[in-house]
């Protein structure tokens, strides 16, 4: 591809057929030439076929076109309305004959297209997909995206089909299911060793090669090779898989019941069946570029081809207006001298430090080749590919460690060190490298910490389907450990097209810190002080005097009010930070304690009043006191645990964990010591305390708070002071 000139017709160009220079394999390397040498250009897209007609000079491009000798022709097409990454492509060597316009030479290639051309001082050519009639009594579906021709008949019990691919491959599959690969059931023909019950055939047209083929039913449970599982019961009959090198074709034929696996095939209902297809070069099932999906109508009448509805496999990503700035292919151009096709810079939201991510999609090897560069020297650098925008869990990752210069694949199962687990086998295909380097010619100017690796495209969620990839990155000193928000970030991009919505940088560090500080102040300072004011109310009389005995209640109310305001504000910030609501323990526990906090003021407002002097508390009052106390102590205990979990979520530094433990220990020890003192040892000055009792009992009768003080300080037992906490 690279170094060629091409004639391209596209829907988005409104009929213009343009000459392009192909400077790289990325979108940014497909550049319209300054002068369009194409004349008489016509692009005519259709439902079943599209035609491109043009005239070009024999001096076309850098090498020109020559008669009577071999010329290299490349071709490609795609389902999008403008140029984008594509599976359907090939190249051929052809001899163009110098002739008059009526003496045409037909040239065929392995991608099921034909070209008619005449060569004088110009080349006039028409390229259209090859079309042939379906066999008598059958229906034909022309599968999109370079797929096979599918001829079939369907009756009340069975579907008989023949898939013809105009090239020689090692395996070919036709499947039906709910939509997409996962959950479908497929017929797979492959040129591998015969298995019990399989159909053995000679691979035709390959002289001297004796082989066997199998045609079997498979259940597609995941997109990985391990998820393509041969069914215990093979529902395929009359299966045949054959290749013909002379005709450059592969044919898979079979008969299956209408109830095929978990899929029920339906005849004569518009677009009622989801058909998938795939093929690969090897003799056994493996990752593949050749694949597609369509919703099809299976017609029981053996007439013309039924209608189809295309389900694109490489949709344009949907932009989230709040996710970040949009990019296009020109933003992804790798610098001159780079061995990679594309490159982006991923910045953290914390302090502007960045990681450069360069990549090439190798469709032949089925790999993603990556170089990641941290602009600073670090102990380890990790690149992950997640299933959710900006989220670490769950994800697959590759981590390079400088200590032993290892590059290993990991499964990210939890946001803790224990949740970062090496995969059962290292998914890194080629030998990865990890190093700290200065700029030189070998790394195209990259400096800092560098890791390079190749992984199967199946390792990257979404890449096989041509969708968006959610990249996450992190780095740290020493070996793999927890890291601060300033050393992590995320990016959302379509690696195939380099077009999409970019989400830069992980957490907003300022918001993250404000959430943590406000929650810590609310639950670790003001709520404990509010509880202490109620539990240690004799201290107010002892320290402030009998005239200030009501201050415990004012303090209790003030501290709780401050706590509710701060915690509610922090809760709103948490919603702003989170991409998903209440999916982990920290979020769920946080919601629970906030609900209790919001209910406690209502609980206090509807409390049963205590009775007049000397009367026992009612059962309802006792139950309320137990509930109010239990909710208060329970909420603050859960909240303190949740603050610790929050430190984990934020990948806090070690000194914060130490400070947390010391603070909680000192506060709890002080509270228990004071509580024990006032409960068991402090008797108070009854004369002084009794002097604080107001004489107007009628006033107190409607004020449960003051009444509790009166009963508490005048009663014979100190325990009574804690009766209405």
KAQUIQUI-V53074 format. One record per helix or strand of 3 or more residues. SS is the DSSP state (@ for helix, = for strand). FROM is the first residue (numbers start at 0). LEN is the number of residues. Records with the same first field share a line. If there is no record, write none. Layout:
SS=FROM-LEN / FROM-LEN
This chain:
==4-5 / 16-6 / 29-3 / 38-6 / 50-7 / 69-7 / 88-8 / 104-4 / 112-7 / 121-8 / 138-4 / 148-6 / 157-8 / 170-7 / 184-6 / 213-7 / 227-3 / 236-8 / 248-9 / 272-8 / 289-7 / 307-3 / 341-6 / 353-9 / 366-8 / 379-7 / 394-7 / 405-7 / 419-3 / 432-5 / 447-9 / 468-8 / 487-6
@=10-3 / 26-3 / 224-3 / 328-4 / 416-3 / 440-3 / 456-3 / 484-3 / 508-27 / 537-7 / 545-3 / 550-27 / 584-21 / 618-31 / 653-28 / 685-5 / 696-4 / 703-11 / 717-5
